[in-house]
Amino acid sequence: MVDKKLEAKLDLLCVDLLELVHEIDKTKREQEDHMKEGYLCLAKARYEIGVDRVSQLQYPSEMIASVTVDRKTDQEVDQLEIIHGSRLEQKQENPEEEATLRKRNKTNDRKEQEIDPVKEGKSIGDVSQLTPSINPIHWFGFLVPRALRLAQESFSKAIEDSCALCNLQSRYEHTLTEYRKSRTRQKELDDKLTQDGAPEPETS
Amino acid sequence: MASSRSGKLLAVIGDEDTCTGFLLGGIGELNKHRHPNFMVVEKDTPTNEIEEQLKKFLNRQDIAIILISQSIADVVRHVIDAHVEPIPTILEIPSKDAPYDPSKDSILRRAKGMFSAEDFR
């Protein structure tokens, strides 16, 4: 009876593994399609406004991410979730998280946070020097071609696909580990039955 | 609720277009030490620089996902294979020059050898 249950579990795990592999392949192809779209739009934008206007030369010297991931640990397998909203805003909401060594005078902390909450997320410059969280598209100018906006949309979708792929990968690794443990257990039971001289249980 | 309070970053290692695209998507950041979470790899970028940067990303506590072009991942495969922790997750992505090749993907390659003849006895 135990063996039958184990076999049923192995069957389910096999099916799960194959479904996950299929899902991973499908999501990778979707990600590739979004990225191809993005590359094409970047090329169109370069054609419209110039090669150097859409290149690493336009990257600013100050950058804050507006897309991050949050790790959820309340499920069997840790899952990652995309968060939209700058890290600057996150740090303003949770200023106590950034325990900087420069917080020597506790009485001034609150004032510093009120006057200059931005400093929690930055180590240099005063508020006037720091750029607030802005749309990265503005690094390339304020009147940007439509192709650049489309490129941004495509890569945003690619980022979501990336997060989904990481979650699928984690689930795949977890399921594979479970499968291998169950398989090892089944082999141990089979070996034990063989040693005891009992006939092998029917598999059908 | 069992979840982290602040978001973690996505890092990217790829050619200029790949980095520009993902940075447009909003993942780019320079941390308080002015270290970026991206690396633009040119044709003449030495392998040891890519290795070093990947190792730096792997050691950073504020990065949850590392996106790396598949063609670049092939060059630093030994570093990727040696990484077994779940976080940060290394994800191989296609690039303009190297479209998605399932035969080279690390997960799908392992899936090929998932079952042996003995499994079906």
Interface residues (C-beta under 8 A of the other chain):
Chain A: C14 L17 V21 I24 D25 K28 R29 Q31 E32 M35 G38 Y39 L42 V54 S55 Q56 Y59 S61 E62 M63 I64 A65 S66 V67 T68 V69 D70 R71 K72 T73 D74 D78 L80 I83 H84 R87 Q90 K91 N94 E97 G121 K122 S123 I124 P136 I137 L148 A151 Q152 S154 F155 S156 A158 I159 S162 C163 L165 C166 Q169 S170 Y172 E173 L176 R183
Chain B: M1 A2 S3 S4 R5 S6 G7 K8 L9 L10 E16 D17 T18 C19 T20 G21 F22 L23 L24 G25 G26 I27 G28 E29 L30 K32 H33 R34 P36 N37 V40 A64 I65 L67 P86 I87 T89 L91 I93 P94 K96 P99 Y100 P102 D105 I107 L108 A111 M114 F115 D119
